[in-house]
Amino acid sequence: MPDCPHFSADYSNARAKFLAACAAVNIPYTTYVHPNLGPSGESLCTDCVCFGSETAERVLIVTSAVHGVEGFCGSAAMTAWLHSGDCMQAAEGTRVILIHALNPYGFAWLRRVNEDNVDLNRNFINHEEMLPDSTAYGSLHSKLVPQRWNEDVAAGIRRMLSQHVARNGLLSMQALVCSGQYQHRDGLFYGGTQATWSHRVLKNILRSSTATAKHIVLLDFHTGLGTYGTPELICAKPADNCVKNWFTDKLSCAQLGNAIGPKLSGTIGYGLRQAAPAANVYSITVEFGTYDVYRVLLAIIADNWLHLRGHVQSEMGQRIKQEVRSSFYPDQDDWCEPVLKRSQCILNEAADGLAAI
């Protein structure tokens, strides 16, 4: 474990630290209990704290663990911010909403997806309309969801993906595999055919907390893409000039093709715009890099195979789980220390920028 006290060993430890930080600054929280249990039979919960003026026109929303296992970073960032006291200063004239472990199942079970293999950050589409076309992903589905898993299979998949990158570029490969698909329940980056439990919880929080908002900033913490320990701030659409000047770190836009990841369908930023159509919404993914894209993707593919066809408690299952955890949470000081430092700057810069609008 790193020598950074705000980081945690597992979901339960992360939740305990977050709630202790809320108690330390005397902020009440609301708990949403997930219908499933964790790997040790523990309750799984999404916890939400709201403070600042209830009628504020400016709202800052911070989310963690949208992609389950990526929650170690966002949890530590929130917990440290609460302990620093900066969050209380940010709440002067602004409504601050911290949502801890939006996908608690994935956090506890070390999965990016939820209990139904749904990628929550692809789930916020209008499910009453025609679902997005997944034909391109479907052409690779059988190769990405193999019948067995071993080093040769993993090497073959890596070879296939790298060949696509050599022909068409990295973003093309990421768009093909990762942008979101809605036809293959057992596949990767599956967006689902209805609103998930976490989707409904978020919409409930947003409805009750953003009624008076004219300006909303969403910081959604993620890990996995980019340079080790370094953040990239990814906007869903081209940022206004004022937002461009808020942050020290790189601000990119998937829609413009200059980000480390492709344009996605069904993100929580889109869900926020649906919930608060009258507000100006600035949706920003805070992405901290870990390892190279092939290692991260192979960890996701292996975990998908494990829950479809393997045994989690087997020796191979435990190796896969450790690789998933490491791929999204390198629990070393040389990663945790810069991540924590930069996350605090990003939170404060967002709060200051929002206050100045």
DATAUR-V40635 format. One record per backbone hydrogen bond with DSSP energy under -0.5 kcal/mol. NH is the residue of the N-H (numbers start at 1). CO is the residue of the C=O. If there is no record, write none. Layout:
# DATAUR-V40635
NH & CO
NH & CO
This chain:
# DATAUR-V40635
4 & 2
7 & 4
14 & 10
15 & 11
16 & 12
17 & 13
18 & 14
19 & 15
20 & 16
21 & 17
22 & 18
23 & 19
24 & 20
25 & 21
26 & 23
27 & 22
28 & 26
30 & 48
32 & 46
33 & 31
34 & 32
34 & 44
38 & 42
41 & 38
44 & 36
46 & 32
47 & 45
47 & 100
48 & 30
49 & 98
51 & 96
53 & 91
56 & 53
59 & 215
60 & 95
61 & 59
61 & 217
62 & 97
63 & 219
64 & 99
68 & 65
69 & 111
70 & 67
71 & 68
72 & 69
73 & 70
74 & 70
75 & 71
76 & 72
77 & 73
78 & 74
79 & 75
80 & 76
81 & 77
82 & 78
83 & 79
84 & 80
85 & 81
85 & 82
87 & 81
88 & 85
89 & 85
90 & 86
91 & 87
92 & 89
93 & 91
94 & 91
95 & 58
96 & 51
96 & 94
97 & 60
98 & 49
99 & 62
99 & 97
100 & 47
100 & 98
101 & 99
102 & 64
103 & 65
104 & 101
107 & 103
108 & 104
109 & 105
110 & 106
110 & 107
111 & 106
114 & 118
117 & 114
119 & 190
120 & 118
122 & 119
123 & 120
124 & 266
125 & 123
127 & 125
129 & 126
138 & 134
139 & 135
139 & 136
140 & 137
141 & 137
143 & 140
144 & 140
145 & 141
154 & 150
155 & 151
156 & 152
157 & 153
158 & 154
159 & 155
160 & 156
161 & 157
162 & 158
163 & 159
164 & 160
165 & 161
166 & 162
167 & 163
168 & 164
169 & 165
173 & 169
174 & 170
175 & 171
176 & 172
177 & 173
178 & 174
179 & 174
179 & 175
181 & 189
185 & 183
187 & 184
190 & 187
191 & 181
200 & 196
201 & 197
202 & 198
203 & 199
204 & 200
205 & 201
206 & 202
207 & 203
208 & 204
209 & 205
209 & 206
210 & 206
213 & 210
214 & 57
215 & 57
216 & 280
217 & 59
218 & 282
219 & 61
219 & 217
220 & 218
220 & 284
221 & 63
221 & 219
222 & 286
224 & 288
229 & 289
230 & 227
232 & 287
233 & 250
234 & 232
234 & 285
235 & 233
235 & 252
236 & 283
244 & 240
245 & 241
245 & 242
246 & 243
247 & 243
252 & 233
252 & 250
254 & 235
256 & 253
257 & 253
257 & 254
258 & 253
265 & 179
271 & 267
272 & 268
273 & 269
274 & 270
275 & 271
276 & 272
277 & 274
279 & 276
280 & 214
281 & 279
282 & 216
282 & 280
283 & 281
284 & 218
284 & 282
285 & 234
286 & 220
286 & 284
287 & 232
287 & 285
288 & 222
288 & 286
289 & 227
289 & 230
290 & 291
296 & 292
297 & 293
298 & 294
299 & 295
300 & 296
301 & 297
302 & 298
303 & 299
304 & 300
305 & 301
306 & 302
307 & 303
308 & 304
309 & 305
310 & 305
310 & 306
314 & 311
318 & 314
319 & 315
320 & 316
321 & 317
322 & 318
323 & 319
324 & 320
325 & 321
326 & 322
327 & 323
328 & 324
328 & 325
329 & 325
331 & 329
332 & 330
335 & 332
336 & 332
337 & 333
339 & 335
340 & 336
341 & 337
342 & 338
343 & 339
344 & 340
345 & 341
346 & 342
347 & 343
348 & 344
349 & 345
350 & 346
351 & 347
352 & 348
353 & 349
354 & 350
355 & 351
356 & 352
357 & 354
